């Protein structure tokens, strides 16, 4: 068999035949080794002009990495995605997935399609599903952006959710919320409007670890029965065969507005909640930064560990505006409306609270955990207690602004209650005026 040496092409003068041979070889190599170009499939309600009339039919027909463009209209269906693709609506105001009577509006199903990655969903209203508007399981590199997710969790009644899929644990009281990630990593939920569901956006670990995700630029309002944004570690679903919780960790909650959530019943939901639900569960190393958290039923940011043997460590609450939220309840109760509550039966060590503005609360920061809580460079402009230490741990609360230049307890300043709170030195003007 004749051998072709690549050095000969560079060192020998080629004639016309040799040149054509090289072009043919390169062309053949491109055919063999380059992936086929992605196609675009169109959908409209009439199914004309070469388009399909059903979004699901287009998904079924798509090859991996294809784009599906959906024209304005109302599409009465549920959409299941098990391959990498882009699903692009014409805009949330005009392109509607009406999942009335269906379990979900959009289901990015990596639980049944192992290795699922690189799915994008944008430009839709997703409404009226029995459970989640958009649910993502066991997938990586998913982007959900520019959607409106409203009026889902329709099966919820009297605090229970009949028919909820058996892979979902501890979600019977909220039907899984508007957008739900479980077993999801390196994904982005951005610039969505999430309202009038039972709860807003949920990150849990029922089916796998949920980590290294970005939740940013979302407006999460008026979800009455749960938090605006929840990071909750749950016991693993039986379908996984696991015996230990996978964990919710290294997620970033940034630049969202979360307001008016969890107000239907007492203690229903926070602006942002970070929770460990049972022994062995773990919600750690998450960052809540530059959010606006107002008028929620529980404190603006709420951290809960209710039993020993949980991991609620190394969470950071940074640069948020927090105002007008509720008191915490039950074993995590605070004695008044509260900006941030750190409640940890298991030591919530490594908690950092910094550069937040907290207003219109009776308590700026409440702590009840055996670990040290670090709170520095916050503007505690509350009418009551800047820091209330309800537990046996310490609170390092130096370099905060207490509402006046005299420091905590001075006339016109917020105060301190409980032992183990270290406040000196204090700022003499608001941190955000520096």
Buried (B, 14 or more C-beta within 10 A) or exposed (E): EEEEEEEEBEEEEEEEEEEEBEEEEEEEEEEEEEEEEBEEBBBBBEEEEEBBBBBBBBBEEBEEBBBBBBBBBEBBBBBBBBBBBBBBBBBBEBBBBBBBEBBBBBBBBBBEBEEBBBBBBBBBBBBBBBBBBBBBBBBBBBBBBBBBBBBBBBBBEEEEBEEBBEBBBBBBBBBBBBBBBBBBBBBBBBBBBBBBBBBBBBBBBBBBBBBBBBBBBBBBBBBBBBBBBBBBBBBBBEEBEBEEBBBBBBBBBBBBBBBBBBBBEEBBBBBBBBBBBBEBBBBBBBBBBBBBBBBBBBBBBBBBBBBEEBBBBBBBBBBBBBBBBBBBBEEBBBBBBBBBBBBBBBBBBBBBBBBBBBBBBBBBBBBBBBBBBBBBBBBBBBEBBBBBBBBEBBBBBBBBBBBBEEBBEBEEBBBBBBEBBEBEEBBEEBBBEE
